[in-house]
Amino acid sequence: MAIAPIANVIYCIWFTQSFDRIPAVIEIEHSTGVTSGLTRMRKLHDTLGGITTTFTVVAPNILRNKVVTEANTPIFRELNTRYMPYSTVRELYGLVQHYQLKNVVDRTFIEPFMERIVTP
């Protein structure tokens, strides 16, 4: 299966500068449903086969419970999805602007702000 059509519908795929790793795959849920975003990430996961990345859903705080419920269904559990509310994105943007951070290329910077939501 060709990767381009699947990757084109993902909101954000974070590549390293050398394009040899994908630190994160991020779906922003604002106008589409949580399930459709998770489905897009699942298709990418299955197409790339066993990639090591962080799958994250960014959504309004009010959708957190929906994201948690959907991410814990059998079809999506393997993604080990994380959740980041819009409020955290705003805070991170403020920090980057305030401290004039540049060249943040490693996911270790952003991972502490992503909530682990898949239960063991």
C-alpha positions, 0 to 999 in steps of 0.5 A, a space after each residue: 500500500 502506498 504511504 503518501 495517500 495515508 500520510 496526507 490525511 494525518 494532521 502532523 507527522 514530525 520528522 527528524 531533520 535527517 528524515 530517518 525517524 518519526 518522533 510523533 504523529 499528531 491528530 488535531 481533533 476539532 472538526 472531525 470525530 475522535 474515532 476518525 483521527 484514531 483511524 487515520 493514525 491506525 492506518 499509518 501505523 499499519 502501513 509503516 509496520 512497527 514504527 516507534 513513534 508517539 501517537 497523540 490526539 490534541 483536542 479540546 479539554 471537553 473531549 478528553 473522556 471521549 479520546 480516552 474511551 476511544 483510545 482504549 478500544 481494542 482496535 486502537 490500544 496498540 497505538 498507545 495514544 497520548 492526549 494533549 489538550 488545547 490549553 497545553 498547546 497554548 502554554 507550550 507556545 507561550 514558553 517557546 515564544 517567551 524563551 525563544 526556543 529554537 530547533 526543538 527536534 527531539 520528542 523528549 521536549 514535548 512528551 512530558 506534556 502528553 498524557 498517557 491515556 491507554 490503560 494497561 
